[in-house]
Amino acid sequence: QAKIDWKNQQKNNQIQPQPGMDPSSPAVDPSSSAGPSSPVSNVGARLATTAESMRGMSSKDAPGTRGGRRACVWAVNQVFKKAGIRTPWGSSNWVANAESAMIRDGWLGPIPHNEKQPGDVAICYDAGKIVSGKLVKQAHIGIIISNGNVLSNSSSGKAFTWESSIREIEDYYKRETGEGKVKLYRHPSIVST
């Protein structure tokens, strides 16, 4: 997989105005560091705020998730749905499919951890396992919330309650599997300055 130059990707990205707005005056995200003349969407803020409002949501009855133990993508799908944002991966519950779809649809990333923003999507890697003859290392998905942590589904708690820093998640997977890494992706309508 080729490394994506997210800075150039960001410069070349087309900014989409919010629905119902005049295309000549894109939305401004008040929580971003961008000034009032910078065209940015509020997708990131909506995702982070929605994720925070859904903290505690049970995933134990989520279909196809082994009783909520494999429900991280399902939980993120629910956040996107409630925020009114389409996921590029549709209703798939596979982390690898989510990452592939974000890359295919022009999401910015991988974003350097020190440049994370609320609403970025975190893909967590471990040492991997063989699935249908292929090594799959994408193990978990979550959303960066307003305090900079990742909020995601807890496999043991069967609920959208696991909040950790990126470093804590990487350390967890390193302890559990010998390898741990987090990649961040940003919705293509978001521009940071």
C-alpha positions as CSV (number, residue, x, y, z in Angstrom):
1,Q,0.0,0.0,0.0
2,A,1.5,3.3,-1.1
3,K,2.0,6.0,1.6
4,I,-0.3,8.9,1.0
5,D,1.1,12.4,1.1
6,W,-1.8,14.0,3.0
7,K,-0.5,17.6,2.7
8,N,-0.7,17.5,-1.1
9,Q,-3.9,15.5,-0.9
10,Q,-5.3,18.3,1.3
11,K,-4.3,21.1,-1.1
12,N,-5.9,19.3,-4.1
13,N,-9.1,18.5,-2.3
14,Q,-12.4,20.2,-3.4
15,I,-14.3,21.7,-0.5
16,Q,-18.0,20.8,-0.5
17,P,-20.4,23.4,1.0
18,Q,-22.9,22.1,3.5
19,P,-26.4,21.1,2.2
20,G,-28.6,24.1,1.8
21,M,-25.8,26.6,1.8
22,D,-24.8,28.9,-1.0
23,P,-21.8,27.2,-2.7
24,S,-19.9,30.4,-2.8
25,S,-19.9,30.6,1.1
26,P,-18.8,27.2,2.6
27,A,-19.4,26.5,6.2
28,V,-16.9,27.4,8.8
29,D,-16.2,25.1,11.7
30,P,-15.9,27.3,14.8
31,S,-14.0,24.6,16.6
32,S,-11.2,24.5,14.1
33,S,-8.1,26.6,14.1
34,A,-8.9,28.0,10.7
35,G,-9.8,31.6,10.4
36,P,-13.2,32.9,9.2
37,S,-12.0,33.2,5.6
38,S,-10.9,29.5,5.5
39,P,-13.4,27.2,3.8
40,V,-14.0,24.3,6.2
41,S,-16.9,22.0,6.9
42,N,-18.2,21.1,10.3
43,V,-18.1,17.3,9.6
44,G,-15.3,16.7,12.1
45,A,-17.0,18.6,14.9
46,R,-20.3,16.8,14.1
47,L,-18.7,13.4,14.2
48,A,-16.9,14.1,17.5
49,T,-19.9,15.7,19.2
50,T,-22.2,12.9,18.0
51,A,-19.7,10.2,19.1
52,E,-19.6,11.9,22.6
53,S,-23.4,12.0,22.8
54,M,-23.5,8.3,22.0
55,R,-21.0,7.2,24.6
56,G,-22.4,4.2,26.4
57,M,-24.5,2.9,23.5
58,S,-24.9,-0.9,23.8
59,S,-23.6,-3.0,21.0
60,K,-24.5,-6.4,22.4
61,D,-27.5,-6.8,20.0
62,A,-25.7,-5.4,16.9
63,P,-26.2,-7.9,14.1
64,G,-23.2,-9.8,12.9
65,T,-20.9,-8.7,15.7
66,R,-20.7,-11.8,18.0
67,G,-22.9,-10.2,20.6
68,G,-21.1,-6.8,20.5
69,R,-17.6,-8.2,20.8
70,R,-16.8,-7.4,17.2
71,A,-18.8,-4.2,16.9
72,C,-16.3,-1.4,16.5
73,V,-17.2,-0.7,12.9
74,W,-20.9,-1.1,13.6
75,A,-20.6,1.5,16.4
76,V,-18.8,4.0,14.1
77,N,-21.5,3.4,11.5
78,Q,-24.1,4.4,14.1
79,V,-22.3,7.6,14.9
80,F,-22.0,8.5,11.2
81,K,-25.7,7.7,10.7
82,K,-26.8,9.8,13.6
83,A,-24.6,12.7,12.5
84,G,-26.1,12.5,9.0
85,I,-22.9,11.6,7.2
86,R,-22.6,8.7,4.8
87,T,-19.8,6.2,5.5
88,P,-17.7,5.4,2.4
89,W,-17.8,1.7,3.4
90,G,-21.5,1.4,3.6
91,S,-22.8,-1.0,6.2
92,S,-19.7,-3.3,6.2
93,N,-18.5,-4.3,9.7
94,W,-14.9,-5.0,8.6
95,V,-12.2,-2.5,9.7
96,A,-10.1,-3.3,6.6
97,N,-13.1,-2.5,4.3
98,A,-13.6,0.8,6.2
99,E,-9.9,1.8,5.7
100,S,-9.9,0.8,2.0
101,A,-13.1,2.8,1.3
102,M,-11.7,5.9,3.0
103,I,-8.6,5.7,0.9
104,R,-10.6,5.0,-2.3
105,D,-12.9,8.0,-1.6
106,G,-10.1,10.5,-1.1
107,W,-10.1,10.8,2.7
108,L,-7.0,12.6,3.9
109,G,-4.4,10.4,5.6
110,P,-2.7,9.0,7.2
111,I,-2.7,12.1,9.3
112,P,0.3,12.7,11.7
113,H,-0.9,12.1,15.3
114,N,0.3,15.5,16.3
115,E,-2.1,17.0,13.8
116,K,-5.2,15.1,14.8
117,Q,-8.6,16.8,14.9
118,P,-11.9,15.9,16.4
119,G,-13.8,13.7,14.0
120,D,-10.7,12.0,12.5
121,V,-11.2,8.3,12.2
122,A,-8.6,6.1,13.9
123,I,-7.7,2.7,12.3
124,C,-5.9,0.5,14.8
125,Y,-3.5,-2.2,13.7
126,D,-2.2,-5.2,15.5
127,A,0.1,-8.1,14.4
128,G,-2.8,-9.4,12.3
129,K,-4.4,-12.7,11.5
130,I,-5.1,-14.7,8.3
131,V,-8.5,-14.1,6.9
132,S,-9.4,-16.0,3.7
133,G,-5.7,-16.6,3.0
134,K,-4.7,-12.9,3.5
135,L,-3.0,-11.2,6.4
136,V,-5.3,-8.6,7.9
137,K,-3.7,-6.2,10.4
138,Q,-6.6,-3.7,10.7
139,A,-8.0,-4.6,14.1
140,H,-10.1,-1.7,15.4
141,I,-11.7,1.6,14.5
142,G,-12.8,4.7,16.5
143,I,-13.3,8.4,16.3
144,I,-11.2,11.2,17.7
145,I,-13.3,13.2,20.1
146,S,-12.9,16.8,21.4
147,N,-10.3,15.9,24.0
148,G,-8.0,14.2,21.4
149,N,-8.7,10.7,22.6
150,V,-10.2,7.9,20.6
151,L,-13.7,6.8,21.5
152,S,-14.7,3.3,20.3
153,N,-16.6,0.1,21.0
154,S,-15.4,-1.9,24.0
155,S,-15.3,-5.6,23.0
156,S,-15.4,-6.7,26.7
157,G,-18.0,-4.1,27.7
158,K,-20.1,-4.6,24.5
159,A,-20.7,-0.9,24.4
160,F,-19.4,2.3,22.8
161,T,-17.3,3.2,25.9
162,W,-13.6,2.6,25.3
163,E,-11.8,5.9,25.5
164,S,-8.0,6.0,25.2
165,S,-5.2,8.1,23.9
166,I,-3.6,7.0,20.6
167,R,-0.5,6.0,22.6
168,E,-2.5,3.9,25.0
169,I,-4.2,2.1,22.1
170,E,-0.9,1.4,20.4
171,D,0.6,0.1,23.7
172,Y,-2.4,-2.1,24.3
173,Y,-2.1,-3.8,20.9
174,K,1.7,-4.1,21.4
175,R,1.1,-5.9,24.7
176,E,-1.6,-8.1,23.3
177,T,-0.2,-9.0,19.9
178,G,3.4,-7.7,19.7
179,E,2.5,-4.9,17.3
180,G,0.4,-1.8,17.5
181,K,-0.1,1.2,15.3
182,V,-2.9,3.8,14.8
183,K,-3.5,5.6,11.4
184,L,-5.8,8.6,11.3
185,Y,-8.0,9.6,8.4
186,R,-9.9,12.8,7.8
187,H,-13.1,13.4,5.9
188,P,-12.3,15.0,2.5
189,S,-14.4,18.1,3.2
190,I,-12.3,19.1,6.2
191,V,-9.4,21.5,5.6
192,S,-7.0,22.5,8.4
193,T,-4.7,25.4,8.2
